[in-house]
Amino acid sequence: MLTTSALRDRLAQLISEASDGTVTVQEVLAHENELSALGIPSLSQLRAIDAIENEFGVALDLEAEDTSYLDSIKGLTGYLAEQGLSLDG
């Protein structure tokens, strides 16, 4: 079971790795409510989505009516919790 803080940190790490260092973990965490503001290229965004899906065994619905959860650590954390990922705190 992950804590919410540990999940946020892991998501930030996955996003940073997917960007090939274009953004750091600290930058991702500092912009946790608006990841698009970091200027991450679209290919890196798709790599991050793939990494998150593989890491947590979920499918991120890219065709959903509302995909705004993909643009924030808070949104991604909430979505993963809704998909059954157990969080502690």
N, C-alpha and C positions, 0 to 999 in steps of 0.2 A: 504494500500500500504506500502510495506516494503522498507527501504533504503537498498542499497547493503551492508552496514556495519552491519545493523541489521540482514540481512539474513546470512551473514558470521558468526556472533556470534551465531545465532540460530542453524545453521548447526554444528558448533563446539560443541555446547551444546548437540545436539542429538548424535553426534559421541562419545562424552565423556560418556554420559549416556549408550549408547549401549555397551561400553567397560567395563561397571561395574567399572569405575574408574581406569582402566588400564592406561588410558591417561587422562590428564586434558584438560579443554577447552583451557587453555593457550598453552599447548603443541600442540594441534590441530592447533591453529591459527599460532603458530610459524613455523609449518611445512605445511603450507597451500598449497604449491605447490607439495608436495610429501607425502601423508598420509601413504603410504605403509612403509615409513621409520620409522614410529612409532611402528611397530611390532604388530599391532592390530590383534588378532586372527580372522580367517576366519568366525567363528560363530558370532563374534561381528560385523564384516563388514556386514554380512547379516542382523543382527538386526538393524544396522544403516540404511541400505537401506530401510528396512521395515518401520522404524520410519520416514524417510524422505518422503517416499511415502504417509504414513498416514497423516503426518503433512501438506503437501502441495497438496495432492490430485492429484498426478502425478504417472506415472509408469516409473521407471527407467529401460531402456531396457538392460537387462543383456546379451542378445544374439546379440546385435548389433556388427557390424564389428569392430567398435572402441568404447571401453568402458573406454578409458583413462580418460574421464571426472570424473569417479568415484574415482580417486585417488588424487583429489585436491579440495579444497574449491572453488578456482576460476573456475574450470571445472564444479563443481556442480551448482554454482551460474549461470554460463552461460547456462547450460542445463535447469535449472528451468525457466530462462527468456525465452528461446526458447519455452518452454512448455506453455507459457502464464502467468507466474507469474509476476505480476506487480511490478516493482522496481522503486524507486524514488532515483536517484543518485547512 
